[in-house]
Amino acid sequence: MNSINYYNVLGCTKESTAEDIKRAYHALALKFHPDKNTSEFDGIKFQLVLKAWHVLRDPKLKKEYDAIQKQEELDSESILTYAKISVNELEPTNDNENILIYRCRCGGLYCIQKEYIQEKNQSIHIPCLECTFSIIVET
């Protein structure tokens, strides 16, 4: 479904307090308000900020929104996952030092180039070369 993350819109997290969310909303509402900005992009951004505030300020709507977000997160991980591993568990190959591997239980390999795991705090899904399983590499 990939809905918009209202916490990101307001620059908050799910752990933010009601007061943090309120402060973030007020700052962004002032920044993008149509009376202060005439660009069409800012008007769209303002409407998005209003929608995020409408949902996150109401405890009942916020609870429903959080449940939907959690379900989308679970649905996105419905891939057959063999393992969640860290970058340190990947091994270099003998013939190419820029390729890292992880062995699958089927005997196949998960392969990734070193350049794709340089960025921190991301999850990368890598399919097995032989079967339908994937691994998730957390950097």
Steps between C-alpha positions, in 0.01 A plus 500: 500500500793736576307774671661825602681490833346786698777485760755570227284782362517674838861404564407284799516134596244259635656552842446879488276643769176683422678823587789422260250431221314823576822706492607341172159568345503867602851554364415341165160669476672838535766401248262380227190712566350639175501856639879481535584298189347518156666200336273211407738249659476675837120491477506126442748455784275712725201275424711194582609655829135573584398141424785360712404729788133405470584130538782516757335747740196279558588201725240273336605587141867475599447152644322387181772658284775327701323165458478550122868599482602192699294273274659655188842442652416135563352458152814644341701228673279218372788383281631157595786608722771255594683733738559855618872556520748779557762609249767330714350159422565538125817336369728617220526273197827343398496632143360855549560708811219744406235226528377375837309175548284317751418130466137390475370181658425369148871518416459811287647842562382849581732748326535876531758755392677684783393838361132425574557452872698817568202707613416450869161425655335328207351157435589332172307199367720257306353199315672162494648409163351148525170506695215736592638612838644843570713642775480843652833670558487776759778756467 
